[in-house]
Amino acid sequence: VYGPFGDLKTAEIIVTESVPGDVYFVAPGALPNKNFGPVPITFWERHPFKGAIWNILQLAVDHHFNPILHPLKANREADDDSIYDSILRQSFTEVNDLDSMRRNFDKLPEELQDFVSHMQRRDYPTLIQPPGVCGAGAKDEKKAPLLLLAIKTIESNFKDRQAIRHTWGQVGWVSGLRQRGSRDGGGYIRRVFLLGRENSEEVVVNFSDMLQMESAHYGDILQWDFRDTFFNLTLKDVLFWRWFSKFCSQTLFVFMGDDDVFVNTLRIITYLEDQLQKPQAHRIIKNFMVGNVSGTGIPSQVSKSKYFIPDSFYKGLYPMYASGRGVVYSGLLTKRLHSVSKRVHLFPIDDVYVGMCMMRLNAYPIHHPAFLTFDFSKKETEEQCSYRKNLLVYKCNSNQLVELWAEVNVT
C-alpha cells in the first residue's frame, strides 16, 4: 500500500532496496482470465488520489488510525476532542506534494476555497441554546422522549419555523397513526432548530435580538457562531451530534431535516414504535437510519450546480447516503456518529458527509419509499390520500404545511 506520506514512502524504499530486481504484485484479475473479474486501472495506481485535496488530507488521518500500522493508536479511545482536532490539523502538514495541492486549491471555485480555508475548524462557540435538556418539550414527561426533531433553518426563516411549531413540529405527547386512521400508541416529541449566522453583508436586518426573543419564548433555538452557507450545513450535523451526546442521552430517535419539508409525525411515531418491537431491537437500533437512500454516486461535474465537486478537491464515488432533506436515525447511532466524525475531515455536502461517517461505522441506511425528498408528480398531488400515507414530503412552504397538517389529522 502506497500513499503520499512519509512513513509509507520509507516503507517503499526499504522493500525496493532489500529485494533484487523489480518487484511486482500480481492479484486475481491482473492477467486476462475469464475466471476472474477485471481489476480497475486505479487499483494499480500508487497515488490514486494525487492532487485531490480532501482525499489526501483524509488519507493522512486514516493512516494515523490504521489498526495495522498503529494498533495502539487505532484502539485507543480519546475523550478529549482537542486530540482529534490536532490530528486533523496535522494532516495539513503531512502533505508531501504541497505545491500540487496549492495549484489545485487556486483552481477551486471561490466557495470551495473558502470551505477548505476553514475545514480544519469545528470548535465554534454556541450563541444560543435551549434552556431545558434536549430542546423544547413537555415538562412532565413520564418516560424518555421517543423523537427529537432537529430542523436545519436560517435566521430569516421565522415564518417557516412558526408553521412547523404549529403543525408537524408540535412537542409533548403525540399519538401514533395506523393505516386505517386509528390512533394507537404514541411518544414524547422534542424540538430544536439548528442555525448558524447569516452573512451580515447579505441581509439588512440584524436578527440577533429577534432570535434571543424567539428563544426565550419557545426554548428551541440552537445557534452557533459560524457563517450559515450551503457548504457549512455539515457543521450543523457535526455540532448537533456533539450537543446531542451531551444533553440528550435518553432520547431514542432523531429526525434531521430541512425547514421546507412536511413530516407526517404521526406515522413516523408508529413506524418507530414498530422498530422497537422487533426481535433483537437493540442490535438493530444501534445502526438504525432510514430515509430516501442513494447508492454510490458520482460527484457532480456541472460547474454551475451548487453540488459541483471538481476532481481537484475529491476523487472517487460517494458512499451510500440518505438524503439530508429528511432522515431519521437512532439516538445510539447519533452518539456513534459524533465519535467517528472526529476522525473524518469535513465535506462540503452534508448528506454525503453523513454517508462517509456511516461507512466508517460499517452501518448502512435503510431506504423507505415513503420519504419523498422529491415532490409528487402532478397526478399524485391530486389524489386525496397522497400526503397521509407518506412519512415525508419535499418541498412545502409555510402555508402548505398548515393545509397538509389539517388534512393528515382528519379522521
C-alpha positions in Angstrom: 0.0 0.0 0.0 1.5 3.3 -1.0 0.4 6.9 -0.2 1.7 10.5 -0.3 3.1 10.4 3.3 6.5 10.0 4.8 6.1 6.6 6.6 4.7 4.9 3.6 7.4 6.2 1.3 10.0 5.0 3.7 8.4 1.5 3.6 8.5 1.7 -0.2 12.3 2.4 -0.2 13.1 -0.5 2.2 11.2 -3.0 0.1 12.8 -1.8 -3.1 16.3 -1.9 -1.8 16.0 -5.3 0.1 14.7 -7.3 -2.9 16.8 -7.6 -6.0 15.3 -6.6 -9.3 11.8 -5.2 -9.9 9.0 -6.1 -7.5 5.6 -6.9 -8.9 2.4 -7.7 -7.1 0.0 -10.0 -9.1 -3.6 -10.4 -7.9 -6.5 -12.3 -9.4 -7.8 -10.3 -12.4 -4.4 -8.8 -13.2 -4.0 -11.0 -16.2 -6.6 -11.8 -18.9 -8.5 -14.7 -17.4 -12.2 -15.5 -17.8 -12.3 -16.9 -14.3 -11.5 -13.6 -12.6 -13.2 -10.2 -12.8 -11.1 -7.3 -14.3 -9.3 -5.0 -11.8 -9.7 -1.3 -12.4 -6.6 0.6 -13.5 -6.9 2.7 -10.4 -6.2 -0.4 -8.3 -2.6 -0.3 -9.6 -2.0 3.4 -9.2 0.5 4.2 -6.5 -1.1 7.6 -5.9 -4.8 7.2 -6.9 -5.8 10.5 -5.2 -2.9 12.6 -6.4 -4.0 16.3 -6.3 -7.4 15.6 -4.7 -7.3 17.8 -1.6 -9.9 16.1 0.5 -8.7 12.5 -0.3 -5.1 13.3 0.5 -5.9 15.0 3.8 -8.3 12.2 4.8 -5.7 9.6 3.9 -3.3 11.1 6.4 -6.0 10.8 9.1 -6.9 7.3 8.2 -3.2 6.4 8.2 -2.9 7.6 11.8 -5.8 5.4 12.9 -4.9 2.4 10.7 -5.0 -0.7 13.1 -2.2 -2.4 11.2 0.2 0.5 11.1 -0.7 1.9 14.5 -2.6 -0.8 16.6 -2.3 1.1 19.9 -3.5 4.4 18.4 -6.3 2.8 16.5 -7.8 1.0 19.5 -7.4 3.9 21.9 -10.5 6.0 22.5 -9.8 9.6 23.4 -12.4 11.7 25.3 -10.5 14.9 24.6 -11.8 16.5 21.4 -8.6 18.5 21.1 -6.6 15.3 20.4 -8.7 14.6 17.3 -8.6 18.3 16.3 -4.8 18.1 16.5 -4.7 15.1 14.2 -7.0 16.7 11.7 -4.8 19.8 11.7 -1.7 17.7 11.5 -2.8 16.2 8.2 -2.4 19.5 6.5 1.3 19.5 7.4 1.9 15.9 6.3 1.2 16.5 2.7 4.3 15.8 0.6 3.2 17.3 -2.7 2.3 20.7 -1.3 2.9 22.6 -4.5 0.4 20.4 -6.3 -2.2 20.9 -3.6 -1.7 24.7 -3.8 -2.1 24.7 -7.5 -5.3 22.7 -7.2 -6.6 25.0 -4.4 -6.2 28.0 -6.7 -8.3 26.3 -9.3 -11.2 25.6 -6.9 -14.4 27.7 -7.1 -14.5 30.6 -4.6 -17.0 28.8 -2.3 -14.8 25.7 -2.1 -11.7 27.7 -1.5 -13.5 29.3 1.5 -14.6 25.9 2.7 -11.0 24.5 2.5 -9.6 27.5 4.3 -11.9 26.8 7.3 -12.4 23.0 7.1 -9.9 22.4 10.0 -12.1 24.2 12.4 -15.2 22.8 14.2 -14.9 24.4 17.6 -17.4 27.2 17.0 -18.9 28.7 20.2 -22.6 28.4 20.9 -24.5 31.7 20.7 -28.0 30.4 21.8 -29.1 27.1 23.2 -32.3 25.7 24.7 -32.6 26.3 28.4 -34.0 22.8 29.0 -32.5 19.4 28.4 -32.6 18.3 24.8 -34.6 21.1 23.3 -38.2 22.2 23.7 -40.6 19.6 25.1 -43.2 18.7 27.8 -42.1 19.4 31.4 -43.9 16.4 32.8 -42.6 13.6 30.5 -43.4 10.2 32.0 -40.7 8.4 30.0 -37.8 9.1 27.7 -38.5 11.2 24.6 -39.2 9.0 21.6 -38.2 11.5 19.0 -36.2 14.8 18.8 -37.0 16.9 15.7 -33.7 18.6 14.7 -34.5 21.1 11.9 -31.9 23.0 9.9 -33.0 26.5 9.3 -31.6 30.0 8.8 -32.2 33.2 10.8 -34.5 34.8 8.4 -36.9 31.9 8.1 -39.1 32.8 11.1 -42.3 32.2 9.2 -41.3 28.6 8.4 -40.3 27.9 12.0 -43.7 29.1 13.2 -45.5 26.9 10.7 -43.5 23.9 11.9 -44.2 24.7 15.6 -47.9 24.7 15.0 -48.0 21.7 12.7 -45.8 18.6 12.4 -43.2 20.1 14.9 -45.5 20.2 17.9 -43.9 18.9 21.1 -45.2 16.9 24.1 -47.1 13.7 23.8 -48.2 12.8 20.3 -50.2 9.7 19.4 -49.3 7.4 16.5 -51.4 6.8 13.4 -52.2 3.4 11.9 -53.0 2.7 8.3 -56.8 3.0 8.7 -56.6 6.2 10.6 -56.9 4.9 14.1 -54.8 6.5 16.8 -52.5 4.0 18.6 -49.6 4.3 21.0 -47.5 7.4 20.9 -44.5 9.1 22.3 -43.0 12.3 23.6 -41.6 14.7 21.0 -38.9 17.3 21.4 -37.8 20.0 19.0 -34.8 22.1 18.2 -33.9 24.4 15.3 -30.3 24.5 14.1 -28.7 27.7 12.9 -25.5 29.5 12.1 -25.2 33.2 11.3 -26.4 34.7 8.1 -23.8 36.9 6.2 -24.3 40.4 7.6 -23.3 41.8 4.1 -26.2 39.9 2.5 -29.0 40.8 5.0 -30.3 44.2 6.1 -32.0 43.1 9.3 -30.0 42.2 12.4 -31.6 39.0 13.7 -29.6 38.6 16.9 -32.1 40.3 19.2 -35.1 38.7 17.4 -33.6 35.2 17.8 -33.0 35.9 21.5 -36.6 36.8 22.0 -37.7 33.8 19.9 -35.5 31.5 22.0 -36.8 33.0 25.3 -40.4 32.3 24.2 -40.1 28.8 22.6 -36.8 27.4 24.0 -36.0 25.6 20.8 -33.1 27.6 19.2 -29.6 26.2 18.9 -27.3 28.6 17.2 -23.5 28.5 16.6 -21.1 31.3 15.6 -20.3 30.2 12.0 -21.4 31.6 8.7 -24.6 29.9 7.5 -23.8 28.7 4.0 -24.7 25.7 1.9 -21.2 24.1 2.4 -21.4 24.7 6.1 -24.6 22.6 6.6 -22.2 19.8 7.5 -21.2 21.8 10.6 -24.8 21.7 11.8 -24.6 17.9 11.7 -21.3 17.7 13.5 -22.1 20.3 16.1 -25.5 18.8 16.7 -24.1 15.4 17.3 -21.8 16.8 19.9 -24.7 18.7 21.6 -27.0 15.7 21.5 -24.4 13.4 23.0 -24.1 15.8 25.9 -27.7 16.8 26.5 -29.9 14.1 25.0 -28.6 10.8 26.3 -32.1 9.3 26.9 -33.7 10.3 23.5 -34.4 7.3 21.4 -34.6 8.7 17.8 -33.7 11.9 15.9 -35.3 13.4 12.8 -32.8 15.5 11.0 -34.1 17.6 8.1 -34.8 20.9 6.5 -37.4 23.6 7.2 -39.1 23.2 3.8 -40.4 19.7 4.2 -43.7 18.2 5.5 -43.2 15.5 8.1 -46.0 13.1 8.9 -45.0 12.9 12.6 -48.0 10.7 13.5 -47.0 7.9 11.1 -43.3 8.3 11.9 -44.1 7.7 15.6 -46.0 4.5 14.7 -43.1 3.4 12.4 -40.5 3.9 15.1 -42.6 2.1 17.7 -42.8 -0.9 15.3 -39.0 -0.9 15.1 -38.7 -1.1 18.9 -41.0 -4.1 18.9 -38.8 -6.2 16.5 -36.8 -9.1 17.8 -33.2 -8.0 18.8 -34.4 -4.4 18.5 -31.3 -3.1 20.4 -28.9 -4.6 17.9 -30.9 -3.1 15.0 -31.3 0.3 16.6 -27.5 0.6 17.1 -27.0 1.4 13.4 -30.6 2.5 12.6 -31.0 5.1 9.9 -34.0 5.4 7.4 -34.8 7.8 4.6 -34.5 8.2 0.9 -31.3 6.4 0.2 -29.0 7.0 -2.8 -26.5 4.3 -3.8 -22.9 5.1 -4.5 -22.9 8.1 -6.9 -20.6 10.2 -8.9 -19.8 13.8 -7.8 -21.5 16.5 -9.9 -19.2 17.8 -12.6 -21.6 20.6 -13.6 -19.8 23.7 -12.7 -22.9 25.8 -12.3 -24.5 23.3 -9.9 -24.3 24.0 -6.1 -23.3 20.4 -5.8 -20.3 20.8 -8.1 -17.3 19.0 -6.7 -14.2 19.0 -9.0 -11.6 16.3 -9.2 -9.1 18.6 -7.8 -11.0 18.5 -4.5 -12.4 15.0 -4.3 -11.8 11.8 -6.4 -13.9 8.7 -6.3 -17.5 7.7 -5.8 -19.7 8.9 -3.0 -20.7 6.3 -0.4 -24.3 5.2 0.1 -26.2 8.0 1.9 -29.7 9.1 2.8 -31.0 12.5 1.5 -30.3 15.3 4.0 -33.7 16.8 3.3 -35.2 14.4 5.9 -33.8 11.3 7.6 -34.5 9.5 10.9 -31.8 7.8 12.9 -31.4 6.4 16.4 -30.0 8.2 19.5 -27.4 5.4 19.8 -26.3 6.0 16.2 -26.2 9.8 16.8 -23.6 9.2 19.6 -21.6 6.9 17.4 -21.7 9.4 14.5 -20.4 12.0 16.9 -17.5 9.7 17.9 -16.4 8.7 14.4 -16.9 12.2 12.9 -13.9 13.3 15.0 -11.6 11.4 12.6 -13.3 12.4 9.3 -12.5 15.7 7.6 -15.5 17.9 6.9 -17.0 17.6 3.4 -19.0 20.4 1.8 -22.1 18.3 1.1 -23.8 17.4 4.4 -25.7 14.2 3.4 -22.5 12.8 1.7 -20.5 13.5 4.8 -23.0 11.6 6.9 -22.6 8.7 4.5 -18.8 8.8 4.9 -19.2 8.6 8.6 -21.7 5.7 8.3 -19.3 3.8 6.1 -16.6 4.0 8.7 -19.1 2.6 11.2 -19.9 -0.2 8.9 -23.5 1.0 9.0 -25.9 1.4 6.1 -29.1 3.5 5.9 -32.4 1.8 5.1 -34.3 3.0 2.1 -38.0 3.8 2.7 -40.2 4.8 -0.3 -42.4 7.0 1.9 -39.6 9.5 2.3 -40.3 11.7 -0.7 -37.4 14.0 -0.9 -38.5 14.9 -4.4 -42.0 16.3 -4.8 -45.1 14.4 -6.1 -45.9 14.2 -9.7 -49.0 16.3 -10.7 -51.1 13.1 -10.8 -50.2 12.0 -7.3 -50.8 15.5 -5.9 -54.4 15.3 -7.0 -55.0 12.0 -5.1 -56.9 12.6 -1.8 -54.6 10.5 0.4 -51.3 11.1 -1.2 -49.8 13.1 1.8 -51.4 11.0 4.5 -49.7 7.8 3.5 -46.2 9.2 3.3 -43.7 9.9 6.1 -42.0 13.0 4.5 -42.7 15.2 1.5 -40.5 17.9 -0.1 -41.0 20.7 -0.9 -43.6 22.7 1.2 -43.9 26.4 2.1 -45.4 27.5 5.4 -49.0 27.9 4.0 -48.9 24.4 2.6 -47.7 22.9 5.9 -50.8 24.2 7.6 -53.1 22.8 5.0 -51.4 19.4 4.9 -51.4 19.1 8.7 -55.1 19.7 8.7 -55.6 17.0 6.1 -53.4 14.5 7.9 -55.4 15.0 11.1 -58.8 14.4 9.5 -60.1 11.1 10.9 
